[in-house]
Amino acid sequence: MPSLLVTLLAALLISGLPGKSLAVEKSFYSPVIHVDVEQHRILISQLGGVFYIDVPEIARPHMEKLPISGLVDFVVEWKSDDEMPVLKTWKVKSGESTCLYFNGKECK
């Protein structure tokens, strides 16, 4: 029985602990397709596909300031393919907005 326990622990260490994942920071240069204020997310496109970015609470008052169809450089934190990426920053590259740069804390 102790050898079975040791084997199971070794397998867990080799494969990584369940539920643990490393977040990866990614950047997407995309047009803003839709701003969903009720669900706190922004629909963007990348490589022919579309997906939502989750907007953290600190950015929610500013998300309506993003220009629909405007080009924006979004930086997100991506934890896994099963979870929606979370917005960190944005820079509006084309289109009119009162929030051209969101640095993760405030608009500039």
OpenMM code with the backbone's topology and positions (N, CA, C; nanometers):
from openmm import Vec3, app, unit

residues = "MET PRO SER LEU LEU VAL THR LEU LEU ALA ALA LEU LEU ILE SER GLY LEU PRO GLY LYS SER LEU ALA VAL GLU LYS SER PHE TYR SER PRO VAL ILE HIS VAL ASP VAL GLU GLN HIS ARG ILE LEU ILE SER GLN LEU GLY GLY VAL PHE TYR ILE ASP VAL PRO GLU ILE ALA ARG PRO HIS MET GLU LYS LEU PRO ILE SER GLY LEU VAL ASP PHE VAL VAL GLU TRP LYS SER ASP ASP GLU MET PRO VAL LEU LYS THR TRP LYS VAL LYS SER GLY GLU SER THR CYS LEU TYR PHE ASN GLY LYS GLU CYS LYS".split()
positions = [
    Vec3(0.0810, -0.1205, 0.0000),
    Vec3(0.0000, 0.0000, 0.0000),
    Vec3(0.0855, 0.1272, 0.0000),
    Vec3(0.1933, 0.1344, 0.0793),
    Vec3(0.2758, 0.2560, 0.0758),
    Vec3(0.3366, 0.2801, -0.0622),
    Vec3(0.3708, 0.1757, -0.1369),
    Vec3(0.4289, 0.1976, -0.2688),
    Vec3(0.3260, 0.2554, -0.3662),
    Vec3(0.1996, 0.2191, -0.3490),
    Vec3(0.0937, 0.2752, -0.4318),
    Vec3(0.0776, 0.4247, -0.4027),
    Vec3(0.0832, 0.4618, -0.2766),
    Vec3(0.0730, 0.6020, -0.2375),
    Vec3(0.1900, 0.6827, -0.2932),
    Vec3(0.3089, 0.6279, -0.2861),
    Vec3(0.4279, 0.6946, -0.3399),
    Vec3(0.4148, 0.7104, -0.4909),
    Vec3(0.3640, 0.6085, -0.5573),
    Vec3(0.3462, 0.6140, -0.7022),
    Vec3(0.2450, 0.7220, -0.7407),
    Vec3(0.1343, 0.7302, -0.6672),
    Vec3(0.0342, 0.8321, -0.6951),
    Vec3(0.0877, 0.9734, -0.6723),
    Vec3(0.1622, 0.9911, -0.5640),
    Vec3(0.2212, 1.1228, -0.5376),
    Vec3(0.3226, 1.1606, -0.6450),
    Vec3(0.4017, 1.0653, -0.6888),
    Vec3(0.4995, 1.0916, -0.7940),
    Vec3(0.4296, 1.1285, -0.9244),
    Vec3(0.3199, 1.0602, -0.9564),
    Vec3(0.2443, 1.0916, -1.0779),
    Vec3(0.1872, 1.2326, -1.0724),
    Vec3(0.1380, 1.2729, -0.9550),
    Vec3(0.0856, 1.4085, -0.9398),
    Vec3(0.1944, 1.5134, -0.9575),
    Vec3(0.3116, 1.4873, -0.9036),
    Vec3(0.4213, 1.5825, -0.9165),
    Vec3(0.4688, 1.5940, -1.0599),
    Vec3(0.4712, 1.4832, -1.1311),
    Vec3(0.5168, 1.4851, -1.2702),
    Vec3(0.4162, 1.5565, -1.3588),
    Vec3(0.2877, 1.5297, -1.3389),
    Vec3(0.1848, 1.5882, -1.4252),
    Vec3(0.1433, 1.7282, -1.3818),
    Vec3(0.1845, 1.7719, -1.2659),
    Vec3(0.1438, 1.9023, -1.2148),
    Vec3(0.0222, 1.8859, -1.1264),
    Vec3(0.0031, 1.9786, -1.0381),
    Vec3(-0.1097, 1.9714, -0.9466),
    Vec3(-0.2382, 2.0088, -1.0184),
    Vec3(-0.3475, 1.9385, -0.9919),
    Vec3(-0.4743, 1.9727, -1.0557),
    Vec3(-0.5184, 2.1137, -1.0189),
    Vec3(-0.5708, 2.1839, -1.1183),
    Vec3(-0.6209, 2.3184, -1.0927),
    Vec3(-0.5145, 2.4270, -1.1000),
    Vec3(-0.3898, 2.3901, -1.1053),
    Vec3(-0.2818, 2.4879, -1.1146),
    Vec3(-0.2521, 2.5146, -1.2616),
    Vec3(-0.2460, 2.6387, -1.2985),
    Vec3(-0.2092, 2.6744, -1.4344),
    Vec3(-0.1368, 2.8082, -1.4306),
    Vec3(-0.0520, 2.8260, -1.5260),
    Vec3(0.0214, 2.9509, -1.5354),
    Vec3(-0.0508, 3.0439, -1.6307),
    Vec3(-0.0691, 3.1654, -1.5898),
    Vec3(-0.1319, 3.2653, -1.6761),
    Vec3(-0.0282, 3.3178, -1.7743),
    Vec3(-0.0727, 3.3396, -1.8963),
    Vec3(0.0138, 3.3906, -2.0017),
    Vec3(-0.0412, 3.5252, -2.0466),
    Vec3(0.0450, 3.6216, -2.0613),
    Vec3(0.0043, 3.7528, -2.1105),
    Vec3(0.0131, 3.7524, -2.2625),
    Vec3(-0.0975, 3.7903, -2.3288),
    Vec3(-0.1024, 3.7941, -2.4746),
    Vec3(-0.1539, 3.9294, -2.5197),
    Vec3(-0.1150, 3.9671, -2.6399),
    Vec3(-0.1588, 4.0936, -2.6983),
    Vec3(-0.2370, 4.0643, -2.8261),
    Vec3(-0.3479, 4.1352, -2.8442),
    Vec3(-0.4307, 4.1201, -2.9635),
    Vec3(-0.4601, 4.2571, -3.0212),
    Vec3(-0.4276, 4.2755, -3.1481),
    Vec3(-0.4591, 4.3986, -3.2206),
    Vec3(-0.5845, 4.3674, -3.3004),
    Vec3(-0.6977, 4.4259, -3.2603),
    Vec3(-0.8256, 4.3836, -3.3154),
    Vec3(-0.9249, 4.4981, -3.3194),
    Vec3(-1.0210, 4.4879, -3.4120),
    Vec3(-1.1337, 4.5813, -3.4038),
    Vec3(-1.2263, 4.5405, -3.2895),
    Vec3(-1.2931, 4.6382, -3.2315),
    Vec3(-1.3938, 4.6110, -3.1294),
    Vec3(-1.5225, 4.5753, -3.2035),
    Vec3(-1.5696, 4.4535, -3.1851),
    Vec3(-1.6905, 4.4086, -3.2541),
    Vec3(-1.8150, 4.4422, -3.1720),
    Vec3(-1.8072, 4.4174, -3.0420),
    Vec3(-1.9236, 4.4411, -2.9557),
    Vec3(-1.8761, 4.4626, -2.8122),
    Vec3(-1.9386, 4.5542, -2.7420),
    Vec3(-1.9134, 4.5764, -2.6005),
    Vec3(-2.0392, 4.5341, -2.5251),
    Vec3(-2.0293, 4.4259, -2.4498),
    Vec3(-2.1424, 4.3720, -2.3737),
    Vec3(-2.1316, 4.4232, -2.2304),
    Vec3(-2.2002, 4.5333, -2.2025),
    Vec3(-2.1917, 4.5990, -2.0724),
    Vec3(-2.2532, 4.5117, -1.9625),
    Vec3(-2.3635, 4.4432, -1.9937),
    Vec3(-2.4319, 4.3617, -1.8927),
    Vec3(-2.3489, 4.2423, -1.8475),
    Vec3(-2.2779, 4.1799, -1.9408),
    Vec3(-2.1976, 4.0618, -1.9078),
    Vec3(-2.0501, 4.0968, -1.8825),
    Vec3(-2.0146, 4.2246, -1.8944),
    Vec3(-1.8778, 4.2733, -1.8676),
    Vec3(-1.7747, 4.2046, -1.9562),
    Vec3(-1.7962, 4.2128, -2.0881),
    Vec3(-1.7029, 4.1503, -2.1811),
    Vec3(-1.7017, 4.2254, -2.3137),
    Vec3(-1.5917, 4.2062, -2.3873),
    Vec3(-1.5715, 4.2724, -2.5159),
    Vec3(-1.5456, 4.1644, -2.6203),
    Vec3(-1.6173, 4.1716, -2.7327),
    Vec3(-1.5998, 4.0758, -2.8408),
    Vec3(-1.4979, 4.1308, -2.9391),
    Vec3(-1.3927, 4.0522, -2.9655),
    Vec3(-1.2883, 4.0917, -3.0608),
    Vec3(-1.2641, 3.9763, -3.1586),
    Vec3(-1.1819, 4.0011, -3.2598),
    Vec3(-1.1492, 3.8957, -3.3559),
    Vec3(-0.9988, 3.8792, -3.3660),
    Vec3(-0.9601, 3.7572, -3.4013),
    Vec3(-0.8178, 3.7259, -3.4186),
    Vec3(-0.8069, 3.6048, -3.5094),
    Vec3(-0.7330, 3.6172, -3.6178),
    Vec3(-0.7073, 3.5070, -3.7103),
    Vec3(-0.8355, 3.4391, -3.7589),
    Vec3(-0.9337, 3.5183, -3.7959),
    Vec3(-1.0574, 3.4658, -3.8516),
    Vec3(-1.1584, 3.4156, -3.7500),
    Vec3(-1.1239, 3.4173, -3.6220),
    Vec3(-1.2169, 3.3750, -3.5179),
    Vec3(-1.2540, 3.4921, -3.4295),
    Vec3(-1.3614, 3.4752, -3.3539),
    Vec3(-1.4016, 3.5791, -3.2596),
    Vec3(-1.4090, 3.5193, -3.1199),
    Vec3(-1.3809, 3.6013, -3.0200),
    Vec3(-1.3902, 3.5559, -2.8811),
    Vec3(-1.4080, 3.6768, -2.7910),
    Vec3(-1.4552, 3.6481, -2.6714),
    Vec3(-1.4777, 3.7532, -2.5718),
    Vec3(-1.3579, 3.7685, -2.4793),
    Vec3(-1.3386, 3.8904, -2.4336),
    Vec3(-1.2422, 3.9233, -2.3295),
    Vec3(-1.3233, 3.9650, -2.2072),
    Vec3(-1.2953, 3.9063, -2.0938),
    Vec3(-1.3618, 3.9437, -1.9693),
    Vec3(-1.3040, 4.0761, -1.9198),
    Vec3(-1.3900, 4.1645, -1.8736),
    Vec3(-1.3464, 4.2972, -1.8273),
    Vec3(-1.3506, 4.2989, -1.6745),
    Vec3(-1.2357, 4.3216, -1.6095),
    Vec3(-1.2354, 4.3257, -1.4625),
    Vec3(-1.3114, 4.4480, -1.4114),
    Vec3(-1.3480, 4.4434, -1.2865),
    Vec3(-1.4320, 4.5477, -1.2269),
    Vec3(-1.3734, 4.6879, -1.2415),
    Vec3(-1.2432, 4.7012, -1.2294),
    Vec3(-1.1814, 4.8344, -1.2355),
    Vec3(-1.1950, 4.8988, -1.3733),
    Vec3(-1.2078, 4.8177, -1.4784),
    Vec3(-1.2188, 4.8712, -1.6144),
    Vec3(-1.3629, 4.8882, -1.6606),
    Vec3(-1.4579, 4.8344, -1.5896),
    Vec3(-1.5987, 4.8357, -1.6333),
    Vec3(-1.6563, 4.9754, -1.6557),
    Vec3(-1.6230, 5.0759, -1.5731),
    Vec3(-1.6781, 5.2097, -1.6004),
    Vec3(-1.6287, 5.2704, -1.7319),
    Vec3(-1.5197, 5.2164, -1.7874),
    Vec3(-1.4586, 5.2749, -1.9067),
    Vec3(-1.4863, 5.1954, -2.0338),
    Vec3(-1.5389, 5.0750, -2.0221),
    Vec3(-1.5509, 4.9879, -2.1392),
    Vec3(-1.6443, 5.0438, -2.2466),
    Vec3(-1.7441, 5.1226, -2.2079),
    Vec3(-1.8351, 5.1819, -2.3067),
    Vec3(-1.7667, 5.2899, -2.3904),
    Vec3(-1.6501, 5.3337, -2.3481),
    Vec3(-1.5773, 5.4371, -2.4205),
    Vec3(-1.5003, 5.3807, -2.5400),
    Vec3(-1.4944, 5.2473, -2.5534),
    Vec3(-1.4249, 5.1866, -2.6669),
    Vec3(-1.5053, 5.2076, -2.7949),
    Vec3(-1.4379, 5.2467, -2.9028),
    Vec3(-1.5097, 5.2720, -3.0282),
    Vec3(-1.5412, 5.1412, -3.1022),
    Vec3(-1.6689, 5.1180, -3.1323),
    Vec3(-1.7073, 5.0009, -3.2100),
    Vec3(-1.6420, 5.0126, -3.3480),
    Vec3(-1.5806, 4.9057, -3.3939),
    Vec3(-1.5052, 4.8965, -3.5195),
    Vec3(-1.3698, 4.9671, -3.5122),
    Vec3(-1.3406, 5.0324, -3.4023),
    Vec3(-1.2096, 5.0943, -3.3861),
    Vec3(-1.1039, 4.9879, -3.3590),
    Vec3(-0.9824, 5.0122, -3.4052),
    Vec3(-0.8726, 4.9182, -3.3817),
    Vec3(-0.8092, 4.9460, -3.2462),
    Vec3(-0.7941, 4.8402, -3.1682),
    Vec3(-0.7432, 4.8523, -3.0319),
    Vec3(-0.6400, 4.7441, -3.0082),
    Vec3(-0.5332, 4.7803, -2.9386),
    Vec3(-0.4331, 4.6834, -2.8953),
    Vec3(-0.4691, 4.6418, -2.7529),
    Vec3(-0.5199, 4.5198, -2.7382),
    Vec3(-0.5598, 4.4667, -2.6084),
    Vec3(-0.4485, 4.3784, -2.5522),
    Vec3(-0.4182, 4.3939, -2.4245),
    Vec3(-0.3294, 4.3013, -2.3540),
    Vec3(-0.4172, 4.2285, -2.2531),
    Vec3(-0.4109, 4.0946, -2.2586),
    Vec3(-0.4955, 4.0123, -2.1725),
    Vec3(-0.4108, 3.9113, -2.0967),
    Vec3(-0.4691, 3.8587, -1.9911),
    Vec3(-0.4091, 3.7482, -1.9175),
    Vec3(-0.4904, 3.6247, -1.9522),
    Vec3(-0.4222, 3.5244, -2.0094),
    Vec3(-0.4891, 3.4033, -2.0547),
    Vec3(-0.4447, 3.2879, -1.9671),
    Vec3(-0.5388, 3.2313, -1.8904),
    Vec3(-0.5052, 3.1235, -1.7968),
    Vec3(-0.5176, 2.9866, -1.8610),
    Vec3(-0.6235, 2.9639, -1.9378),
    Vec3(-0.6417, 2.8354, -2.0050),
    Vec3(-0.7419, 2.8520, -2.1178),
    Vec3(-0.7503, 2.7502, -2.2023),
    Vec3(-0.8459, 2.7543, -2.3122),
    Vec3(-0.9895, 2.7435, -2.2619),
    Vec3(-1.0078, 2.6951, -2.1396),
    Vec3(-1.1416, 2.6788, -2.0821),
    Vec3(-1.1952, 2.8066, -2.0193),
    Vec3(-1.1081, 2.9056, -1.9987),
    Vec3(-1.1485, 3.0303, -1.9338),
    Vec3(-1.1348, 3.1476, -2.0301),
    Vec3(-1.2229, 3.2440, -2.0130),
    Vec3(-1.2174, 3.3649, -2.0935),
    Vec3(-1.0933, 3.4459, -2.0535),
    Vec3(-1.0186, 3.4988, -2.1518),
    Vec3(-0.9048, 3.5845, -2.1156),
    Vec3(-0.9535, 3.7098, -2.0430),
    Vec3(-0.8709, 3.7615, -1.9535),
    Vec3(-0.9080, 3.8777, -1.8715),
    Vec3(-0.8271, 3.9990, -1.9183),
    Vec3(-0.8960, 4.1077, -1.9424),
    Vec3(-0.8340, 4.2315, -1.9887),
    Vec3(-0.7368, 4.2870, -1.8853),
    Vec3(-0.6200, 4.3306, -1.9335),
    Vec3(-0.5243, 4.4004, -1.8473),
    Vec3(-0.5136, 4.5468, -1.8886),
    Vec3(-0.4881, 4.5713, -2.0190),
    Vec3(-0.4751, 4.7086, -2.0693),
    Vec3(-0.5308, 4.7168, -2.2109),
    Vec3(-0.5532, 4.8425, -2.2564),
    Vec3(-0.5833, 4.8634, -2.3981),
    Vec3(-0.5267, 4.9963, -2.4422),
    Vec3(-0.5009, 5.0052, -2.5740),
    Vec3(-0.4595, 5.1291, -2.6393),
    Vec3(-0.5405, 5.1402, -2.7673),
    Vec3(-0.6206, 5.2441, -2.7779),
    Vec3(-0.7001, 5.2674, -2.8987),
    Vec3(-0.6065, 5.3221, -3.0058),
    Vec3(-0.6022, 5.2519, -3.1203),
    Vec3(-0.5144, 5.2927, -3.2305),
    Vec3(-0.5898, 5.3675, -3.3391),
    Vec3(-0.7195, 5.3391, -3.3555),
    Vec3(-0.8015, 5.4149, -3.4499),
    Vec3(-0.9438, 5.4208, -3.3969),
    Vec3(-1.0079, 5.5328, -3.4226),
    Vec3(-1.1424, 5.5549, -3.3708),
    Vec3(-1.1374, 5.6578, -3.2597),
    Vec3(-1.2503, 5.7211, -3.2348),
    Vec3(-1.2571, 5.8246, -3.1325),
    Vec3(-1.2983, 5.7653, -2.9990),
    Vec3(-1.2320, 5.8099, -2.8937),
    Vec3(-1.2618, 5.7614, -2.7600),
    Vec3(-1.2136, 5.8626, -2.6569),
    Vec3(-1.2858, 5.8719, -2.5461),
    Vec3(-1.2391, 5.9556, -2.4358),
    Vec3(-1.1433, 5.8780, -2.3465),
    Vec3(-1.1224, 5.7513, -2.3780),
    Vec3(-1.0272, 5.6674, -2.3042),
    Vec3(-0.9368, 5.5980, -2.4051),
    Vec3(-0.8371, 5.6695, -2.4534),
    Vec3(-0.7466, 5.6128, -2.5525),
    Vec3(-0.6538, 5.5078, -2.4942),
    Vec3(-0.6201, 5.5213, -2.3659),
    Vec3(-0.5273, 5.4266, -2.3031),
    Vec3(-0.5790, 5.3912, -2.1649),
    Vec3(-0.6021, 5.2638, -2.1430),
    Vec3(-0.6370, 5.2139, -2.0106),
    Vec3(-0.5189, 5.1308, -1.9612),
    Vec3(-0.4574, 5.1733, -1.8530),
    Vec3(-0.3328, 5.1106, -1.8063),
    Vec3(-0.3537, 5.0011, -1.7008),
    Vec3(-0.4776, 4.9595, -1.6827),
    Vec3(-0.5063, 4.8593, -1.5815),
    Vec3(-0.5629, 4.9185, -1.4541),
    Vec3(-0.5529, 5.0505, -1.4430),
    Vec3(-0.6038, 5.1192, -1.3236),
    Vec3(-0.6906, 5.2380, -1.3581),
    Vec3(-0.6515, 5.3122, -1.4642),
    Vec3(-0.7220, 5.4344, -1.4990),
    Vec3(-0.7109, 5.4634, -1.6479),
    Vec3(-0.7997, 5.5512, -1.6945),
    Vec3(-0.7972, 5.5956, -1.8342),
    Vec3(-0.7085, 5.7172, -1.8479),
    Vec3(-0.6472, 5.7248, -1.9635),
    Vec3(-0.5638, 5.8427, -1.9948),
    Vec3(-0.5962, 5.8888, -2.1336),
] * unit.nanometer
topology = app.Topology()
chain = topology.addChain("A")
for resn in residues:
    res = topology.addResidue(resn, chain)
    for name in ("N", "CA", "C"):
        topology.addAtom(name, app.Element.getBySymbol(name[0]), res)
